[in-house]
Amino acid sequence: MHSQKKLVGSSKTVKVGPWGGHGGNPWDDGSYNGVREITLVYDRCIDSIRVLYDKNGKPVLAEKHGGNGGNLTVQVKLHYPEEFLTCVSGHYSPVVHGGSPVIRSLTFKSNQRAFGPFGVEEGTPFTFPMDGGMIVGFSGRGGWYLDAIGLCLSPIRTAGLYDTVQQKLQKFGNLATKRLGNRYGEHGSRANARTQKAYA
């Protein structure tokens, strides 16, 4: 699909975070072309997360991270590749007094819409919006709950956008040549060259 070419993550990635507590064990899903679906299990906090990624057009289901508790389950389904994740925000704090902080809530935003919040918005807030890029992987810490979460980010290649702009310039140039040529004769081509330079 033509839209796939416009919304492909670059091979250059950067990791940010994690946000949350220091309990549980570290995990890292790695980086992919994009995110297709996120499954959260939650109640008073985020109990677990499991992500379905895209790798070269094929779905890749990562392991579940966190515990087996939680009474509520939600599936965040993206219309990939046209839709991609651009921001994750949430809160973290202890579930019990004196305990280690865990992820209490999560909200996801794509280039088209928002999902959530899921969980309880209590504690320390965090957010990381990605301007001009997309989220292509998750990492963090997990045990009984989702203790912490981090992101793998990738800029979006804009070659498709460049091609589109060039096509529009060429179309505009041809129209200008035709109109100016009819009106000014041989000077039309020179006027068109100046027009293209001004809009490049």
C-alpha positions as CSV (number, residue, x, y, z in Angstrom):
1,M,0.0,0.0,0.0
2,H,1.2,3.5,-0.8
3,S,0.4,4.7,2.8
4,Q,2.8,2.1,4.2
5,K,5.7,3.8,2.5
6,K,4.8,7.1,4.2
7,L,4.5,5.6,7.7
8,V,7.5,3.4,8.0
9,G,9.8,3.8,11.1
10,S,13.4,4.5,10.5
11,S,16.1,1.9,11.4
12,K,17.5,4.5,13.9
13,T,15.8,4.0,17.3
14,V,16.2,5.5,20.8
15,K,15.0,4.2,24.2
16,V,13.5,6.5,26.8
17,G,12.4,5.7,30.4
18,P,11.5,3.5,32.2
19,W,9.0,5.3,34.4
20,G,7.7,3.6,37.6
21,G,9.2,1.6,40.4
22,H,12.3,-0.7,40.8
23,G,10.5,-3.9,41.7
24,G,10.1,-6.9,39.5
25,N,12.4,-8.1,36.7
26,P,13.6,-6.1,33.7
27,W,12.1,-6.9,30.3
28,D,12.6,-5.6,26.8
29,D,10.5,-6.4,23.7
30,G,13.1,-4.9,21.4
31,S,12.2,-2.7,18.3
32,Y,9.9,-3.4,15.4
33,N,8.3,-1.6,12.5
34,G,5.3,-0.6,14.6
35,V,2.6,-1.6,17.0
36,R,-0.5,-3.3,15.9
37,E,-2.3,-4.1,19.2
38,I,-1.9,-3.7,23.0
39,T,-3.6,-5.9,25.6
40,L,-3.8,-4.5,29.1
41,V,-5.2,-6.3,32.2
42,Y,-5.8,-3.9,35.1
43,D,-7.8,-3.0,38.2
44,R,-6.3,-0.7,40.8
45,C,-3.1,-0.7,38.8
46,I,-1.8,-2.1,35.5
47,D,-1.4,-5.8,36.2
48,S,0.1,-6.8,32.8
49,I,0.8,-5.7,29.3
50,R,1.2,-7.7,26.1
51,V,1.9,-6.2,22.7
52,L,1.4,-7.4,19.1
53,Y,4.0,-5.8,16.9
54,D,4.6,-5.6,13.2
55,K,7.8,-6.9,11.6
56,N,8.1,-6.5,7.9
57,G,4.4,-6.8,7.4
58,K,4.0,-9.8,9.7
59,P,2.4,-9.9,13.2
60,V,4.8,-10.7,16.1
61,L,3.2,-11.4,19.5
62,A,5.6,-10.5,22.4
63,E,5.5,-12.1,25.9
64,K,3.1,-11.0,28.6
65,H,4.8,-8.8,31.2
66,G,3.5,-8.5,34.7
67,G,1.3,-10.7,36.9
68,N,-1.9,-12.7,36.6
69,G,-4.2,-10.5,38.6
70,G,-6.7,-7.8,37.4
71,N,-10.4,-8.0,36.6
72,L,-10.5,-5.8,33.5
73,T,-9.1,-6.5,30.1
74,V,-8.8,-4.1,27.2
75,Q,-7.4,-4.5,23.7
76,V,-6.1,-1.3,22.0
77,K,-6.2,-2.1,18.3
78,L,-4.5,0.2,15.8
79,H,-5.3,0.5,12.1
80,Y,-1.7,-0.2,11.3
81,P,0.2,1.0,9.1
82,E,-2.0,4.1,8.6
83,E,-2.3,4.5,12.4
84,F,0.7,4.4,14.8
85,L,1.5,5.2,18.4
86,T,2.8,8.7,19.1
87,C,2.4,9.1,22.9
88,V,2.2,7.1,26.1
89,S,1.3,8.7,29.5
90,G,0.2,7.5,32.9
91,H,0.7,7.5,36.6
92,Y,2.8,5.4,39.0
93,S,2.6,5.0,42.8
94,P,2.5,2.2,45.4
95,V,-0.7,0.1,45.5
96,V,-0.3,-0.5,49.2
97,H,1.2,1.8,51.8
98,G,5.0,1.4,52.0
99,G,5.1,-0.7,48.9
100,S,7.2,-0.1,45.7
101,P,5.7,2.1,43.0
102,V,3.9,0.4,40.1
103,I,2.2,1.6,37.0
104,R,-1.3,2.7,38.1
105,S,-2.7,4.0,34.8
106,L,-1.8,4.2,31.1
107,T,-3.1,6.3,28.2
108,F,-2.1,5.8,24.6
109,K,-2.4,8.3,21.8
110,S,-2.0,7.6,18.1
111,N,-1.8,10.0,15.1
112,Q,-5.6,9.6,14.9
113,R,-7.1,9.2,18.4
114,A,-6.6,8.5,22.1
115,F,-7.2,5.4,24.2
116,G,-7.8,5.5,27.9
117,P,-7.0,6.2,30.6
118,F,-6.9,2.6,31.9
119,G,-6.4,2.0,35.6
120,V,-6.4,4.6,38.4
121,E,-4.9,8.0,37.8
122,E,-3.1,8.4,41.2
123,G,0.5,9.2,42.0
124,T,3.3,10.6,39.9
125,P,2.3,11.5,36.3
126,F,4.5,10.9,33.4
127,T,4.2,11.5,29.6
128,F,6.3,11.3,26.5
129,P,4.8,12.6,23.3
130,M,6.8,11.8,20.1
131,D,6.6,14.6,17.6
132,G,7.5,13.4,14.1
133,G,8.0,9.9,15.2
134,M,6.4,6.7,16.4
135,I,6.7,4.1,19.2
136,V,8.1,0.9,17.9
137,G,8.8,-1.1,21.1
138,F,8.2,-1.3,24.9
139,S,10.5,-2.2,27.8
140,G,10.2,-2.0,31.6
141,R,10.0,-4.1,34.8
142,G,7.4,-6.6,35.8
143,G,6.6,-9.0,38.7
144,W,3.2,-9.2,40.4
145,Y,2.2,-6.1,38.5
146,L,3.6,-3.9,35.7
147,D,6.3,-2.1,37.8
148,A,7.7,0.2,35.2
149,I,7.4,1.0,31.5
150,G,9.8,2.4,28.9
151,L,9.6,3.2,25.1
152,C,11.6,2.5,22.0
153,L,11.1,5.4,19.5
154,S,11.8,5.8,15.8
155,P,11.5,8.8,13.5
156,I,9.3,8.5,10.5
157,R,10.8,8.4,7.0
158,T,9.3,11.2,4.9
159,A,10.5,10.1,1.5
160,G,6.9,9.5,0.4
161,L,6.0,13.0,1.4
162,Y,9.0,14.4,-0.5
163,D,7.9,12.6,-3.7
164,T,4.4,13.9,-3.3
165,V,5.6,17.5,-2.9
166,Q,7.8,17.1,-6.0
167,Q,4.9,15.8,-8.0
168,K,2.8,18.8,-7.0
169,L,5.6,21.2,-8.0
170,Q,6.0,19.5,-11.4
171,K,2.2,19.7,-12.0
172,F,2.2,23.3,-11.0
173,G,5.2,24.0,-13.2
174,N,3.6,22.4,-16.2
175,L,0.4,24.5,-15.8
176,A,2.5,27.7,-15.3
177,T,4.5,26.9,-18.5
178,K,1.4,26.3,-20.5
179,R,-0.3,29.5,-19.3
180,L,2.7,31.8,-19.4
181,G,3.8,30.3,-22.7
182,N,0.4,31.2,-24.3
183,R,0.6,34.7,-22.9
184,Y,4.2,35.6,-23.2
185,G,5.5,33.2,-25.9
186,E,9.2,32.3,-25.6
187,H,9.6,33.9,-22.2
188,G,7.2,31.4,-20.6
189,S,9.8,28.8,-19.8
190,R,12.0,31.3,-18.0
191,A,9.1,32.6,-15.9
192,N,8.3,29.0,-15.0
193,A,11.8,28.4,-13.7
194,R,11.6,31.4,-11.4
195,T,8.2,30.2,-10.1
196,Q,9.6,26.8,-9.2
197,K,12.6,28.2,-7.4
198,A,10.3,30.5,-5.3
199,Y,8.2,27.5,-4.1
200,A,11.0,24.9,-3.7
